[in-house]
Amino acid sequence: MKISDILSSGKPSLSFEVFPPKTEATFESVANAVKEICTLQPSFMSVTYGAGGGTSEHTVSIASTIQNQYQVTALAHLTCISSTKEMVEKKLSQLEKEGIENILALRGDIPEGMNTDHLEYQHASDLASQIAFSGKFCIGGACYPEGHPESDNSRVDIDNVKKKVDAGCQFLTTQMFFDNTILYNYLYKIREKGITVPIVAGIMPVTKGKQIARICKLSGSVLPPRFKAIVDKWGDNSDAMTQAGIAYATDQIIDLLANGINGIHVYSMNNPYVASEIKKNLSYLLS
């Protein structure tokens, strides 16, 4: 099933993200996590591509397992970084062969010190345009409620998001955020710009205090005082932080659903327990 159809149904959707193993030694643990999360029957599951395409060889196989073995709609990530047009065409053929209909087109994180002048794709919109040309896939893109860390300002950032949509993106998934007001304000701005595709809210349940510094550095996310107090209080207590992080994420999702944001995408970090607890907390709200 195409994700555009899932999102246009008018019903709330809950999806989870998983990432491929970084080494062959961790493949089994990732496969087990994927299996457990699939038992929750999410609306769909996305499979990341890895920084610089480093774990890309596993993306198609895991997406295929999700969709063909566990009967859950799969969304395969595809990035510009370390990709050529020839490589992308090959990847598209592989995805089509496996029956994968959904692709999240991303630029990808640029490894430190990498010279990007030689890249065949400079922007996610370039990649989306090539995928759209095939006419065979539902294409998603990323958007940034707090602005892309590399954008000069919010106007430029939203202009770039509009380019993605014009290039063929049929839905957008947000970068993680911890203050729903930021998303509501962002939605007003992008709708004003003429971006009318469905927006899926990306939620990160933070279960480790040490995650916060890295998360904020990569995403540019701002921590509201309420969330910062949670991390300060329980950041060094694994069990307490896990419980508090899940509760905070659940509270965010409930508020989003209550305000008409029906697409929820949870960055589960391959943690079946977190995914399961989130799903359980929302059991009566997703019908």
N, C-alpha and C positions, 0 to 999 in steps of 0.2 A: 504493500500500500504506500502511496505517496504521502509524505508528511503534510503537504499542502492540503490534502483531503482531510487528514486527521484534524488539522488546526481550523479548518473551515466548518467543521461539524457543529460548532457551538457548544460542545461539551468540554469540560476541563480535561487537560492532558497532563500526565506526569511522566517524565522521561529521565533517563540516567545516562551519564557519560562514563565510559571506561577507557583505559589506555593500554596499549599493547605492552608486552614484557620488554624490559630494556636489555635483558640477556636471555639466552636459551635456558639458563638455570632457573629463571623465574617464570617460565612459560606456564608450568603446571599450576602455580598459584593464581596466575591471572585467569587461566581457563576455568578454574574452580570458582573464582569470584564471578566471572561472567555467567556461569551456569546458575549460581545462587541468585544473582540479581534478575536473571531471566525468569525465574520461578515467580517473581512478583508481578509478572505480566504488565510491564510498563507500556505506555503508549508507543514508545520507540526507544532505542538505545543508540547512542553515538559512539564511534570508535575513533580516537585521536590518531594523528599521524606522527607524533613525536617531533621534538625540536629539530629543525633542519632536516626533517624526513628520516631521522635516524632509525625509527622503528616501523617505517612504512611497509616493509615486507610482510608484516603481520596484520596490517589493518584490514586488508581484503579477506584474509582467511578468518579472522575473528568476526568480521561483519557477516560473512557467509554462515558461520556457525550460529550466530545469533538469529539470523533470519531463517535459514533452511533447516537447522536442527531443532532450535527452540521456538520457532514460529513467532518471533518478535520482530517487528519492523526495524531495520537497521539503517543507520545514517553514517556513511563513511566520510571521514575528514580527508581533504586533499589540499596540499599547500603549494604555494609558489616556490618557496625556498628549496633549492637543490632539485628542482624539476625543470625539465625541458618539455617543449610541446610534444616531442616524440614519446617521452616517458608518460606524459599525461594521457595521450591517446592509447597507449598500451594499458594504463591503469583503468581507463574508461571501458576498454574491451573486457578486461578481467571482471570488473564490477557488473557489466551487463551480462556476462556469461553466468555469474553467480546469482543473477536475479536481483541485484541491489539497485534500487530505483532512486535513492536519495544520497546527495553529496553535499557536504558543508565545504564551501570554497573559501579558503583562508590564505592570507599571505604567509603566515607562520612567523615564529620568532626568529630574528636574525642572530646567529651566533656571534659572540663578541669578536670584533676584528675582521669580520667577513666583508669582502668587497662585493657590493651588490650590482655594480655597473654592468656586469656581464650577464645578469639574469635575463632569461627570456620573458619572464613575467615580473613586472615591477609592483603590481597591485593586484589585490584579490579580484577586482573588477575585470582584469585581463583574463584571469583564470575562469571566472564565471562566464564570460563571453564565449570562451572556447567550449566549455561544457554545454552551454545553452545551444550552441550551433548544432550539436548532435541531435537535440530534440528528444532525448531519451530519459532525461533525469529531472527530478525535482531538486532545485538548487537552493541551499541556504547560505546565509552569510552571517558575519559577526557585526555587532554594533556595541557602542561603548557609552553607557549612560553618563559616565564621568569624563568622557572624552578620551580618545586614544592618546596614550602617553607621548606619542611622537607628533601629534597634531599641534599646529600653531595656536588654534583656538577652536571653540565648539562649532563655529560656523563652517570652518574648513572641514572639520571632522564630519559634520552632517552632510556636507556636499559630497564627500567621499562615499558615505553610506548610500546616498541617492544614486551615485554612479554604479554601485553594486546592484541595486535594484533595477536600474535601467539596463544593466548588462544581463539580467536574467534571474537574479535572486528572488525566490518566491516567498521566503520567510527570513526572519533575522533572529538570531539568538544573542542575548546580551552577555557581555562580560559580567562577572560576579559583582555584586554591590551589596552593601549592608544597611542601606537606608532607603526604604521604599519611596520616600519623597523624591529622591533623586531620579528614580525611574519615572514617576508620574510627571515630573517637570520635563524630562527628556522626551517622553511620548508626545507631550503637547508641541514641543519644538519640531519633532520629525514629522508629525501629522501636518503641521503648518507648512512644512516644506513639500508636502505632497507624497510622502512615503506612507502608503496605505497597506502594505503587506503585514501579515500577522507577526507579532513580536513575542518571542518566547523568553521568559525571564530566567536568567541563569543564577542559580542559588548555590552557594558553597557552605555546607555545614562544616565549620571549623572545629576540629576535634583535638588539635594540638596547638598549644600556645606558640610554639616555635614556628608554626606555619605563617603566622601573621606578617612578620617582617618581609618574607619572600613574596607573599601574596600581594602586599601593598606595593612592593617595588616593581613587580611585573605588570600589575593591572592598574596601578595608580589609584586604587580604591581608598576612600576615606573611611576611617573608623568612627562611627558615632559614639558619643560618650557612653551610652548604655552598653554597647558592645565592648568597648575598651575596658569598662569596669569588670565585665565578665572575664576577660582575658587576664587582667591584673589579679583578679581574685583566684581564679582556678587554672590559669595557664600552665602551672607546673604540676598539676594533679590530673593525670591522664583520664581516670574514670570520671571525675567531676567535669573536666573540660569537654569530654565526649558528650555527656548528658546535657550540659549547658549549651554546647554548640548545636546539637540536634534540636533542642527546645527553641533556640533563637531562630534557626532556619525554619522550623515549623511555624513559628509566629509570623515570620516574614511571608511565608507561603499563604497562610490563612488570610492575612491582610490583602495580599495580591488577588486571591480568588474572590474575596469579598468586594473588591473594587474592579472586578471584571477582567482581570488578567488571567485568562484561562490556560495559557501555555506555561508550564513550569518545567525547567530542565535542571536537574540536580547534578552537580559535579561531585560524584560519589567517591572519587579517589580509589576506585576498585574495592570499596569497603561494603560488603553485603549487609553487615549489621546496620550501618548508617542508612543505607537504602531501605532496608526493611523497617526500621523505626520510623523513618519519614513516611513511608507508605501507610504504616499502621496508624500514625497520628492523624492521617487525612482520610481514613477509611470511609467516613460518611460524607465527606466533602467533595469527592470526585465522581459521584454518581449523577 
